[in-house]
Amino acid sequence: MIRKTCLMFVNPDCHDEYKRRHDQLWDSMSRLLSSHGVSNYSIHLFSEQNLLFSYAEIENEEQWAAIADTEICKEWWAYMKDIMQSNADNSPVSRDLKEVFYLK
């Protein structure tokens, strides 16, 4: 199991909408994540900075990367692009974080 973390950026006036959309996460997106080895996925908001911190446990990097190539993921990105910083392909602007400490 690999712990995967990153930062993303939500628009200042869209915090509630971001949460609402994730509270209503599509079943197809949930199944996609599970089928690609993702578990214990959570996203946390640092509202003062409009930052999102995501944490997921993944089985391997290849399965994780393959999610981006699916139609469901591309549809989700298009759905979310109006409320967060996004790249030209609609993927969220994100920065991977390096783990510097873990207590088991």
Rosetta silent file (secondary structure, phi, psi, omega in degrees, C-alpha in Angstrom):
SEQUENCE: MIRKTCLMFVNPDCHDEYKRRHDQLWDSMSRLLSSHGVSNYSIHLFSEQNLLFSYAEIENEEQWAAIADTEICKEWWAYMKDIMQSNADNSPVSRDLKEVFYLK
SCORE:     score description
SCORE:     0.000 S_00000001
   1 L     0.000  134.525  179.474    0.000    0.000    0.000 S_00000001
   2 E  -113.713  132.753  174.647    1.276    3.447   -0.970 S_00000001
   3 E   -88.838  121.475 -176.491    0.138    6.650    0.767 S_00000001
   4 E  -114.347  126.659  179.092   -0.496    9.300   -1.904 S_00000001
   5 E  -131.718  149.714  174.687   -0.915   12.969   -0.986 S_00000001
   6 E  -157.647  165.054  173.674   -1.270   16.154   -2.966 S_00000001
   7 E  -108.494  140.919  172.947   -2.410   19.759   -2.809 S_00000001
   8 E  -132.619  174.813 -171.795   -5.079   21.206   -5.083 S_00000001
   9 E  -131.528  120.199  179.442   -6.650   24.640   -5.253 S_00000001
  10 E  -102.301  144.764  178.830  -10.353   25.457   -4.940 S_00000001
  11 L   -62.815  143.384 -173.587  -11.798   28.820   -5.959 S_00000001
  12 H   -55.583  -36.142 -177.041  -12.416   31.099   -2.934 S_00000001
  13 H   -94.124   14.051 -173.235  -16.187   31.306   -3.403 S_00000001
  14 H  -120.945   14.579 -178.166  -16.628   27.591   -4.153 S_00000001
  15 H   -58.451  -48.939 -178.170  -15.792   25.801   -0.897 S_00000001
  16 H   -65.524  -39.295  179.709  -19.388   24.798   -0.196 S_00000001
  17 H   -66.709  -38.740  176.881  -19.996   23.762   -3.796 S_00000001
  18 H   -58.950  -47.516  178.781  -16.850   21.633   -3.811 S_00000001
  19 H   -63.241  -43.820 -179.550  -18.066   19.804   -0.713 S_00000001
  20 H   -58.280  -45.470 -179.251  -21.585   19.425   -2.125 S_00000001
  21 H   -64.667  -35.996  178.102  -20.309   17.824   -5.316 S_00000001
  22 H   -77.059  -28.489  173.691  -18.168   15.382   -3.381 S_00000001
  23 H   -64.603  -23.933  179.359  -21.024   14.587   -1.003 S_00000001
  24 L  -112.408   35.433 -178.927  -22.861   13.489   -4.159 S_00000001
  25 L   -50.929  132.301  179.344  -19.901   11.675   -5.727 S_00000001
  26 L   -58.960  138.802  175.770  -21.024    9.699   -8.758 S_00000001
  27 H   -57.856  -38.357 -179.161  -21.305    5.960   -8.134 S_00000001
  28 H   -64.226  -35.171  178.230  -19.339    5.397  -11.336 S_00000001
  29 H   -71.662  -41.258  177.384  -16.470    7.517  -10.012 S_00000001
  30 H   -61.199  -44.848  178.580  -16.475    5.713   -6.682 S_00000001
  31 H   -64.391  -39.411  179.025  -16.400    2.329   -8.457 S_00000001
  32 H   -60.101  -48.276  179.538  -13.626    3.528  -10.755 S_00000001
  33 H   -59.498  -47.720  179.884  -11.423    4.526   -7.835 S_00000001
  34 H   -61.401  -42.063 -177.900  -12.026    1.234   -6.033 S_00000001
  35 H   -69.881  -15.128  177.550  -11.393   -0.820   -9.170 S_00000001
  36 L  -104.985   21.079  171.268   -8.066    0.956   -9.597 S_00000001
  37 L    79.999   22.862 -179.577   -6.845    0.102   -6.108 S_00000001
  38 E   -98.641  132.444  175.968   -7.742    3.316   -4.282 S_00000001
  39 E  -143.088  167.975  178.497   -8.934    3.179   -0.668 S_00000001
  40 E    46.292   50.530 -177.733   -9.136    5.480    2.344 S_00000001
  41 E   -92.531  124.932  176.688   -9.410    8.523    0.084 S_00000001
  42 E  -139.759  152.722  177.625  -10.072   11.819    1.817 S_00000001
  43 E  -130.080  134.069 -176.844   -9.830   15.482    0.882 S_00000001
  44 E  -123.143  142.623 -178.201   -9.447   18.258    3.442 S_00000001
  45 E  -102.330  129.119  167.764   -9.975   21.988    3.004 S_00000001
  46 E  -104.930   88.876 -166.682   -7.637   24.668    4.347 S_00000001
  47 H   -62.413  -36.130 -177.576  -10.145   27.433    3.715 S_00000001
  48 H   -61.751  -27.873 -178.270   -7.936   30.431    4.510 S_00000001
  49 H  -108.571   -1.368 -176.837   -5.610   29.452    1.674 S_00000001
  50 L    58.416   35.531 -178.543   -8.204   27.835   -0.647 S_00000001
  51 E  -104.610  143.199  172.761   -6.112   24.687   -0.507 S_00000001
  52 E  -114.536  130.785  175.994   -7.282   21.110   -0.709 S_00000001
  53 E  -109.060  120.528  179.384   -5.152   18.361    0.803 S_00000001
  54 E  -110.601  144.402  177.762   -5.902   14.902   -0.544 S_00000001
  55 E  -133.188  129.811  175.707   -4.841   11.601    0.953 S_00000001
  56 E  -143.271  147.619  171.211   -5.371    8.224   -0.668 S_00000001
  57 E  -101.833  126.381 -176.122   -4.012    4.771   -0.156 S_00000001
  58 E  -123.466  154.158  178.762   -3.240    3.153   -3.492 S_00000001
  59 L   -76.772  -41.019  177.313   -2.108   -0.318   -4.523 S_00000001
  60 L  -161.483  160.012 -176.145    0.380    0.929   -7.115 S_00000001
  61 H   -66.933  -32.466 -177.946    1.333    3.994   -9.122 S_00000001
  62 H   -65.684  -46.099  178.055    0.395    2.430  -12.480 S_00000001
  63 H   -63.628  -41.396  179.229   -3.237    1.845  -11.505 S_00000001
  64 H   -60.132  -47.882 -178.971   -3.424    5.332   -9.992 S_00000001
  65 H   -65.099  -32.835 -178.063   -2.073    6.941  -13.168 S_00000001
  66 H   -66.396  -22.852  179.276   -4.449    4.890  -15.353 S_00000001
  67 H   -57.203  -39.961 -176.746   -7.473    6.567  -13.729 S_00000001
  68 H   -62.806  -21.316 -177.998   -6.681    9.771  -15.655 S_00000001
  69 H   -89.821    1.053 -177.687   -7.132    7.952  -18.977 S_00000001
  70 L   -90.882  151.576  178.572  -10.720    6.875  -18.297 S_00000001
  71 H   -64.282  -37.965 -179.907  -13.793    8.606  -19.678 S_00000001
  72 H   -60.693  -45.939 -179.998  -15.390    8.736  -16.213 S_00000001
  73 H   -63.831  -43.598  179.118  -12.426   10.617  -14.775 S_00000001
  74 H   -62.369  -37.328  175.832  -12.338   13.021  -17.717 S_00000001
  75 H   -65.841  -41.184  178.360  -16.070   13.706  -17.231 S_00000001
  76 H   -62.033  -45.378  179.006  -15.488   14.329  -13.516 S_00000001
  77 H   -58.957  -43.907  179.461  -12.682   16.770  -14.264 S_00000001
  78 H   -62.116  -37.952  178.920  -14.919   18.643  -16.725 S_00000001
  79 H   -65.345  -33.538 -174.352  -17.649   18.765  -14.053 S_00000001
  80 H   -93.906  -13.331 -170.723  -15.226   20.208  -11.479 S_00000001
  81 L   -61.297  -25.537 -177.872  -13.224   22.647  -13.622 S_00000001
  82 L   -78.091   -9.655 -176.995  -15.473   25.637  -12.923 S_00000001
  83 L  -118.888    3.328  179.436  -14.824   25.560   -9.172 S_00000001
  84 E  -148.786  161.947  176.600  -11.112   24.836   -8.962 S_00000001
  85 L   -65.186  129.105 -175.474   -7.846   25.618  -10.675 S_00000001
  86 E  -132.865  154.147  175.013   -7.591   23.317  -13.678 S_00000001
  87 L   -83.210  175.602 -178.767   -5.131   22.510  -16.429 S_00000001
  88 L   -59.785  -29.032  179.020   -5.899   22.721  -20.159 S_00000001
  89 L   -89.673   11.484 -178.620   -7.113   19.081  -20.127 S_00000001
  90 L    77.377   -5.895  177.353   -9.482   19.911  -17.207 S_00000001
  91 L   -65.020  147.806  179.877   -7.385   17.950  -14.710 S_00000001
  92 E   -67.942  140.851  170.624   -7.028   19.758  -11.402 S_00000001
  93 L   -64.448  125.622 -178.040   -3.852   21.720  -10.843 S_00000001
  94 E  -145.747  155.864  177.618   -2.139   19.667   -8.165 S_00000001
  95 E  -127.821  118.607  175.734    1.182   19.320   -6.444 S_00000001
  96 E   -65.880  145.755  178.783    2.327   15.960   -5.131 S_00000001
  97 L  -108.559  146.732  178.478    3.645   16.036   -1.600 S_00000001
  98 L   -96.109  127.826  176.610    6.675   14.166   -0.320 S_00000001
  99 L   -70.932  130.918  178.586    6.178   12.172    2.838 S_00000001
 100 L  -119.181   -8.041  177.396    8.659   13.182    5.509 S_00000001
 101 L  -159.210  141.210  174.907    7.230   11.337    8.504 S_00000001
 102 L  -150.994  127.898  176.788    4.981    8.371    9.160 S_00000001
 103 L  -111.410  120.124 -179.569    4.194    6.706   12.479 S_00000001
 104 L   -98.254    0.000    0.000    2.745    3.248   12.208 S_00000001
